[in-house]
Amino acid sequence: MLISLMNKDNVIISTGGGTPCHYNNMELMNQNGLTIYLKMSANTLVSRLRSAKTDRPLVSGKSPEELYGFIISHLENREPFYSEAQYKVKAKDLNINELADFIRKDIEHPQFT
């Protein structure tokens, strides 16, 4: 699916958390577009997953403690891949409009000083 989206213009692709970790996906994404790692703490991810409106099979039925351990483990395994993103953004309280502004102003049209 990821490869089939590489030829599209002006799209934002929000991958699943494991997508960058398989095959050469992160390299592929970096070569074909702009990559942003929206970095969140394990506590923030637990909160978001617990209040998610859609079912997540990998985390459904887990207690808060089990979910925290699951997230910590996955973050440790995935961090080397995520850190290859071209931009890293602390996203705990990030507003979607602020992110869009960041992309438009700071990435597409950087100001050089």
N, C-alpha and C positions, 0 to 999 in steps of 0.2 A: 504494500500500500504506500509506504513512504516513497519508494522509487517512482511510483506512478504520479506522485504529487510534485516531483522535482521540476517539471517543466511548466508549472503554473506560475503566473505572474500576479503580484499584489495579493497574496494570500497569507494568512497567519495559520500555522499548523500547531496545534497544541497536542503534543504527543503524550502518550501514556508514560508513566514514570519509568518503566523499564525499557522503552524504545531506544534511548541512546546507548543502552548497554549491550545490545545484540549486534552481531555481525560487525560491519563497519559503519553503523548508522550515524554515530556522532560525526565521524569524518565526512560522511556523505552530506549531512546537514550543514556542516561548516563550509563545505566547498560549494554548496548550492544556495546558500541563503544566510540570513542573519540568525544566530542562535543566542538565546537568552536563558540563563539558568535563574529561575525565580526561587531563590534560596529561602527556606523556612526552617525554623527549629522543629525538633521532634514534638514538642508540646503544642505548637501551632498546628502541625499536621494532624495530631491526634484530635484536637478540637474540630478542625475542618472535616475530618473523616467521620467523626461521631455525629456531626450535624448535617452530613451530606444528604441530599434528597434522593440520590440514586443509589442503588445497591452496588456494593463493591464486593464481589465474591471472595477476594483474597483476605478481606478484613471483617466480613460479616460474622457475627456471633462471638467476636473476641471481646474479652473484658477490657476495660481501660488499661490495665497493667499489661495484658497480652498485646494489645494494640501498640502501646508504647514500645515494648520490646521488639515487636515486628518492625516498626518504623525505624528504630535505632539500627537494627541489623541491616535493613535495606538501604538506609542512608550510607552506612559504612561501605557497603558493597558497591553502591552506585556513585558515590562521590567522585572517584577517579574519572568516570565518564562525564558526569555533570560538569566537573571543573574544566573540561575541554571546551565548554561553551565560550563564545567570543565575549559575552558580557555576563556578569554576575550581578544580580540585583537582590538586595535584602527585601523580601516581599511580605513580611509579616502583616503590616498594615497598609500595604500598597493598594492604592485605588486604581482601578482599571484606566481611568482617564489620565491619572498621573503617569502610568506606564506608557500609554499612547503618546503623551506629550514628550516623555523621555525618548522614545523611539524617534519621533518626528524631529525633535530639536537637537538632541545630543548625539544621536547615532547617524541619522540620515544627513544632517547638516551640522557637523561639529564646528564649534567655534575654536579657532586656534589663537592662542595668546602668545 
